[in-house]
């Protein structure tokens, strides 16, 4: 290992941080769709003390404010950061929507992923809509159509942080507040992005899981939406190197709900 290094910069419109001792296989953290790179703060100091770590804001989140020049491509943006940092191979850790992005990165540039840790896999990994997901989308859409960003952010907090039908005092109020602020920030940044198309990789990620042969851990909470639990089942079934871990009493953001436990899980996963 070389000396500790730390950088915070923007490449191709994507803001990111890199810190930790260089020399090993880097770890790349990809945030949830209700968050930005701040969601990894509870694990950041511990991880970067031992590992070379990158955390990025996907375009339209956090500090990645620039509209795309063409179709929105989250895996393309993530790969641009890796290229800028000279990273050819890394451990990919993704939460929710970010888990789907991590898998798409692995598919778009084979050989990039040394391993995958997919917490509450969502985004392109969701096999289909479920009743609870439809209910959430309807509530969020109604709030956004009314121009009420606070109500839309609150819907995300209740469905994704608390969990469907769970009490609002189940999770640390500071976590609820942080997610609400991160989600509202994303709404504000993309308020005029209705004309932006999102690129989709072809064939779809779900149809190519069997081609990803790297160690993979799928983490899911038993209080999460049905759609996410079905996604976890699908990934575990179709991805050859996958195993599943279910956390009882956790919903969609286990790294924020149980930061110390998730920190230990990461360290165990990354330790040969």
C-alpha positions in Angstrom: 0.0 0.0 0.0 1.0 3.6 -0.7 0.3 6.6 1.6 -3.2 7.7 2.3 -4.7 9.9 -0.4 -7.9 11.9 -0.5 -9.6 13.7 -3.3 -13.0 15.3 -4.0 -13.6 16.3 -7.5 -15.9 16.3 -10.5 -15.4 14.4 -13.8 -17.8 14.6 -16.8 -20.3 16.3 -14.5 -20.2 13.7 -11.8 -19.1 14.6 -8.3 -17.3 12.1 -6.2 -14.9 11.5 -3.4 -11.9 9.2 -3.3 -10.0 8.4 -0.1 -8.0 5.7 1.5 -4.7 3.9 1.0 -4.0 3.1 -2.6 -2.6 -0.2 -3.9 -5.5 -2.7 -3.3 -8.6 -3.3 -5.3 -10.7 -0.1 -4.9 -14.3 -0.1 -3.4 -16.9 1.9 -5.3 -20.1 2.9 -3.5 -23.2 3.7 -5.5 -26.1 5.3 -3.6 -29.8 4.6 -3.5 -32.4 6.5 -5.7 -33.7 8.2 -2.5 -30.3 9.4 -1.5 -26.9 10.7 -2.7 -23.3 9.9 -1.7 -23.9 11.3 1.8 -25.7 8.0 2.6 -22.3 6.4 3.0 -21.1 8.8 5.7 -21.6 6.3 8.6 -19.2 3.9 6.9 -16.8 6.4 5.2 -14.2 7.0 7.9 -13.9 3.3 8.8 -13.8 2.1 5.2 -11.2 4.7 4.1 -8.9 3.9 7.0 -8.3 0.5 5.4 -9.5 0.6 1.8 -9.2 2.8 -1.4 -12.8 4.0 -1.7 -14.8 6.0 -4.2 -18.3 7.3 -3.5 -20.1 9.2 -6.3 -23.3 11.2 -6.9 -25.2 9.9 -9.8 -26.3 12.6 -12.3 -29.3 14.5 -10.9 -28.3 13.7 -7.3 -26.3 15.6 -4.7 -23.6 17.7 -6.3 -23.9 16.1 -9.8 -26.1 18.9 -11.1 -25.3 19.0 -14.8 -27.9 17.8 -17.3 -26.7 15.0 -19.6 -25.7 16.0 -23.1 -27.7 13.1 -24.4 -29.7 10.2 -22.9 -29.1 9.8 -19.1 -26.8 6.8 -18.5 -26.0 6.2 -14.9 -23.7 3.2 -15.6 -21.9 5.3 -18.3 -21.4 8.1 -15.8 -20.1 5.7 -13.2 -17.7 4.2 -15.7 -16.5 7.7 -16.7 -15.5 8.3 -13.0 -13.6 4.9 -13.0 -11.8 5.9 -16.2 -10.9 9.3 -14.8 -9.4 7.6 -11.7 -7.6 4.9 -13.6 -9.7 2.1 -12.0 -10.0 -1.0 -14.1 -11.3 -3.4 -11.5 -13.2 -2.7 -8.3 -15.6 -4.0 -5.6 -19.0 -2.5 -6.5 -21.3 -1.8 -3.6 -24.8 -0.6 -4.6 -27.9 0.3 -2.7 -31.4 0.1 -4.2 -31.3 1.9 -7.6 -27.5 2.0 -7.2 -27.4 -1.8 -7.0 -29.0 -1.9 -10.5 -26.4 0.6 -11.7 -23.6 -1.5 -10.2 -24.9 -4.6 -12.1 -25.1 -2.5 -15.3 -21.5 -1.4 -14.8 -20.4 -5.0 -14.5 -22.3 -5.9 -17.7 -21.3 -2.9 -19.7 -17.6 -3.4 -19.0 -16.9 -7.0 -18.3 -14.0 -7.5 -15.9 -14.7 -4.3 -13.9 -16.4 -6.0 -11.0 -14.2 -8.0 -8.6 -17.3 -8.5 -6.5 -20.8 -7.1 -5.9 -22.6 -6.2 -2.7 -26.2 -5.4 -3.6 -28.2 -3.9 -0.7 -32.0 -3.9 -1.3 -31.5 -4.4 -5.1 -33.8 -2.1 -7.1 -33.8 0.0 -10.3 -33.2 -2.2 -13.3 -33.2 -5.3 -11.1 -36.9 -5.1 -10.2 -38.7 -7.8 -12.2 -42.1 -6.1 -12.1 -44.5 -3.8 -10.3 -46.2 -5.0 -7.2 -49.2 -3.6 -5.4 -47.1 -1.8 -2.8 -44.8 -0.3 -5.4 -47.8 0.9 -7.5 -49.3 2.5 -4.3 -46.0 4.4 -3.6 -45.6 5.6 -7.2 -49.2 6.8 -7.3 -48.6 8.8 -4.1 -45.3 10.2 -5.3 -46.8 11.1 -8.7 -49.7 12.9 -7.1 -47.5 15.0 -5.0 -45.1 15.9 -7.9 -48.1 16.7 -10.1 -49.3 19.1 -7.5 -45.8 20.7 -7.3 -45.5 19.7 -3.6 -41.9 18.5 -3.3 -42.1 18.2 0.5 -45.0 15.8 0.2 -43.2 13.8 -2.5 -40.1 13.6 -0.3 -42.2 12.6 2.7 -43.8 9.8 0.7 -40.3 8.4 -0.1 -39.3 8.6 3.5 -42.4 6.7 4.7 -42.3 4.0 2.0 -38.6 3.5 1.8 -37.1 4.4 5.2 -39.9 3.4 7.5 -41.2 0.6 5.3 -44.7 -0.1 4.1 -47.2 0.1 7.0 -44.4 0.7 9.6 -44.6 3.4 12.3 -42.8 6.7 11.7 -40.7 6.3 14.8 -39.2 3.0 13.8 -36.0 4.6 12.4 -33.7 7.2 13.8 -35.3 10.7 13.1 -31.9 11.9 11.9 -31.9 9.2 9.2 -35.4 10.1 8.1 -34.5 13.8 7.9 -31.3 13.1 5.9 -33.1 10.9 3.4 -35.9 13.5 3.1 -33.3 16.2 2.3 -31.4 14.1 -0.2 -34.6 13.1 -2.0 -35.9 16.6 -2.1 -32.5 17.8 -3.5 -32.9 15.2 -6.4 -36.4 16.5 -7.1 -35.2 20.1 -7.3 -32.3 19.2 -9.5 -34.4 17.2 -12.0 -37.5 19.3 -12.0 -37.0 20.4 -15.6 -35.6 17.2 -16.9 -38.9 15.8 -18.3 -37.3 15.9 -21.8 -34.3 13.8 -20.7 -34.4 10.2 -21.9 -32.8 7.4 -20.0 -30.6 5.1 -21.9 -31.3 1.4 -21.3 -28.7 -1.3 -21.8 -29.6 -4.1 -24.2 -30.3 -6.9 -23.5 -31.7 -5.9 -20.1 -29.7 -6.5 -17.0 -32.2 -9.0 -15.6 -31.8 -11.1 -18.7 -28.0 -11.3 -18.4 -27.4 -12.0 -14.7 -26.1 -15.4 -15.5 -23.1 -13.9 -17.4 -21.8 -12.2 -14.2 -19.6 -14.7 -12.4 -18.2 -12.9 -9.4 -18.8 -13.2 -5.7 -22.1 -11.5 -4.9 -23.9 -10.8 -1.7 -27.5 -9.7 -1.8 -28.8 -8.0 1.3 -32.5 -7.5 1.9 -34.7 -6.4 4.8 -37.8 -8.3 5.6 -39.7 -5.0 6.0 -38.9 -3.8 2.4 -41.4 -3.6 -0.4 -42.4 -6.8 -2.1 -40.9 -5.6 -5.4 -37.4 -5.4 -3.8 -37.7 -8.8 -2.1 -38.7 -10.2 -5.5 -35.7 -8.5 -7.1 -33.4 -10.0 -4.4 -34.9 -13.5 -5.1 -34.3 -13.0 -8.9 -30.7 -11.9 -8.5 -29.9 -14.7 -6.1 -31.5 -17.3 -8.4 -29.9 -16.1 -11.7 -26.5 -14.8 -10.7 -24.1 -17.7 -10.3 -22.0 -16.4 -7.5 -24.8 -14.9 -5.4 -25.9 -15.6 -1.9 -28.6 -13.8 0.1 -28.7 -12.3 3.6 -32.0 -11.3 5.1 -32.0 -8.8 7.9 -35.0 -9.1 10.2 -36.7 -5.9 11.1 -34.9 -3.8 8.4 -36.5 -2.1 5.5 -35.0 -0.5 2.4 -31.9 1.3 3.6 -30.1 -1.2 5.9 -26.8 0.8 5.8 -28.5 3.8 7.4 -30.8 1.8 9.7 -28.0 -0.3 11.1 -24.8 1.6 10.2 -22.5 -0.3 12.6 -23.8 -3.7 11.5 -23.5 -2.7 7.9 -20.0 -1.5 8.4 -19.0 -4.8 9.9 -20.7 -6.6 7.0 -18.7 -4.6 4.5 -15.4 -5.2 6.3 -16.1 -8.9 6.4 -17.0 -8.9 2.7 -13.9 -7.0 1.6 -11.5 -9.0 3.8 -9.9 -11.9 1.9 
